[in-house]
Amino acid sequence: MVDGACCCPLVTEPLSPQWAQSLAPMFKALGDPVRLRLLSLVASHARSEACVCDISPTFDLSQPTISHHLKVLREAGLLESQRRGTWVYYRVVPAVLQQLSSVLVIDPATAIAGSACEEPS
């Protein structure tokens, strides 16, 4: 997972191999429509947190399949989980979502001016 450091938009300078290596698993996890919807469901739920029991009825998928997709999102660093009794609650990791979005942001003023961005440590 990537630290909380701000990242540089693609339009200001190319990603270093290390930075691309750290971002790729997160983007790959979001490349599946089910996982993208799961992340959206968790993020839009109260307190950006949802129990598997809140999510499962939305999909025509088995509970093990949903759990697999949630595990992929968790392993990519996009979700955190906490067991409460028999249920597992998932919540988004806002700093990670902010990093992903800041890499893709296109601000014409920044793109024209350029900037020296620091690579995460």
N, C-alpha and C positions, 0 to 999 in steps of 0.2 A: 504494500500500500504506500501511497505517496504521502509525504509530510504535509502539514497545513500551509506550506508556503504558496504564495501566489504563483501562478504559472503564466507563461508568455503566450499570447495568441499566435496562432499559426501564421497570421499575416504579417507579423513583425520580424520573425526569424524562424528558421527551420528547427524542428525538434532535434535534440541530441539523441544518439542511439540509446543512452540510458533513460532519458525522459520518455521516449517512445516505448521502451521496454516496460516501464512502470505503468504507463497509461493503457497499453494494449489490452491487458486482461479485463479492465473495466469496460472498455468499449466492446470487447468481444462478448462479455456477459450481457450487455445491452443489445446485442445484435439479434437476439431471439425475441420474437413478438410477445411470447408468453412472459418472458422475464421483464421485458419493458413494461408490460401491463402490470405485472406484480409490483414492480418498483413504484409505478404510478399509484396503484391502490394503497400501498403502504404509506407513501408520501402524502397522499390526500386524505388519509384517515385521521381521526382525532389525535392530536399530539404527534403526528407523523409516525404513528405506531399502530400495528395491527397484529392480531392473533391469527394463527392459521385458520381457526374456526370462522373468522371474519372474511377471509379471502377465498376459501375453498368453494363456497356456493357460486361464486362469480364465473368459475370455469367448468367446462365439461371435461375435466381431467380427474384422474384418481388422486387421492391424497399423497401417495408416494411420489407421483410425478410432480405435484406442486412442491412438495418438500425438496425434491431434487433441484428444481429451479431456484427455490429460495436459498438452498445451500450454495449454488453457483454464485448468486448475487452476494451472499455473505463472504464467500472465499475471495471474491473480487474486491471486497472492501466497501461495497455499496450499501450493505445492510449490516446491522448488528442484531444479535438475538439474545433473549433472556428467557429462561424457563421459569414459569410460574405455575406450580402444581403440575398438571398434566399437559398444559398448553405451552407453546413457545410463542413469544411475542417478538415481532421484528420491527425495527425502526431504521429509518434512513440515516446515513452519515452525511450531514449537511456539508461539511468541509470538503468531502470527496466529490460530491455533486457540484459544488462551487468550482473545484479545480477542473472538472471535466468541461463545465460550461465556459470557464474563462479561457480554456485552450481554443474553443471554437468561436468565441466572440469576434465579431468583425465590426470594429469602430473605424470608419473611414479616416478620421483625424489621426488615430494611432497608426493605422496602416500606412498613411502617407508620411508621417513624421518618423516612424520607426522608433524603436526603443531598445535599450540594452536590458534584457531580462535575465534575471538570475535563475540558474538551474537549481532545482531542489537538491538539498544535501542528503 
